[in-house]
Amino acid sequence: MQLETSNNTWIILYQVYCIQWQTSSRPSIAEMYLDEEEDADVNPLGHFWIEGDSLAPPCQAELDVVNGILDLAEPYITAESTLYDLGCGDGRICTEASRRFKCKSIGCEIEPHLIERFRNNVHRLDLADKVKVVQGDLLELELDQIGVIVVYLLPESVEMIRSKLIGALERGSVLIFNTWGLKGIQYKTKATCGFADNCNLFLYDASCLI
Ligand SMILES: C[S@@+](CC[C@H](N)C(=O)[O-])C[C@H]1O[C@@H](n2cnc3c(N)ncnc32)[C@H](O)[C@@H]1O
């Protein structure tokens, strides 16, 4: 039997193939990170971290905490603003923020294996025009863009960047802290999220400085 197929049919089949390829190679963030949560290698060096190695251990916020942070950030963020994550791990807060709010995001991370994962995820999610990956020490990072700054660092590390954070607040940025906030300054909003609501988030804006 001879099958006759017109050029138009081939074009349509090719288009269907391209759409399928694009959808299958671009997972949703939830699918992508849930896969990784089950991967024992998600934080291969986490167990070897000892205090003093860096400003916080390499552990990622779980997805419901990522969503809790972004729910808190939502009223303060537009497509024109920038979200920073200082010590961003695999960059999940940045990628999800840019996907959800179409905003720019900047993630700074010192661990090479997490930066590699972050870069791969930015590529897989086709977010290179929105998400900036900064490999290096967050102590060196300029917070010159106005927006939301996410911090999940040890309390003594927060103190090390305190003046930088206060400067950003004065310029109009909003700070969201996971677990440990700014010592001696009353937060504007507190939210709980995560498994059994066991994760505390603290939001500060310029009004907290008065
Ligand atoms: C507690 S984890 C938080 C990760 C991410 N922000 C999140 O909430 O999922 C802290 C991260 O900060 C990174 N870190 C620690 N010291 C750093 C430094 N000096 N510069 C950049 N990143 C650093 C760690 O490697 C780790 O990935």
The ligand as a Gaussian input file, in Angstrom:
#p B3LYP/6-31G(d) Opt

LIG

0 1
 C       20.115000      28.071000      53.946000
 S       20.631000      28.008000      52.260000
 C       19.299000      28.871000      51.462000
 C       19.172000      28.547000      50.003000
 C       18.051000      29.307000      49.290000
 N       18.109000      30.729000      49.548000
 C       16.716000      28.769000      49.701000
 O       16.056000      29.391000      50.559000
 O       16.325000      27.710000      49.189000
 C       21.931000      29.226000      52.267000
 C       22.743000      29.267000      51.006000
 O       23.704000      30.312000      51.081000
 C       24.891000      29.874000      50.445000
 N       26.014000      30.683000      50.923000
 C       26.625000      30.608000      52.123000
 N       27.605000      31.531000      52.217000
 C       27.598000      32.226000      51.034000
 C       28.371000      33.301000      50.542000
 N       29.358000      33.867000      51.250000
 N       28.072000      33.778000      49.302000
 C       27.087000      33.204000      48.556000
 N       26.344000      32.168000      48.985000
 C       26.576000      31.681000      50.206000
 C       24.972000      28.412000      50.850000
 O       25.845000      27.681000      50.024000
 C       23.513000      27.992000      50.737000
 O       23.202000      27.500000      49.467000

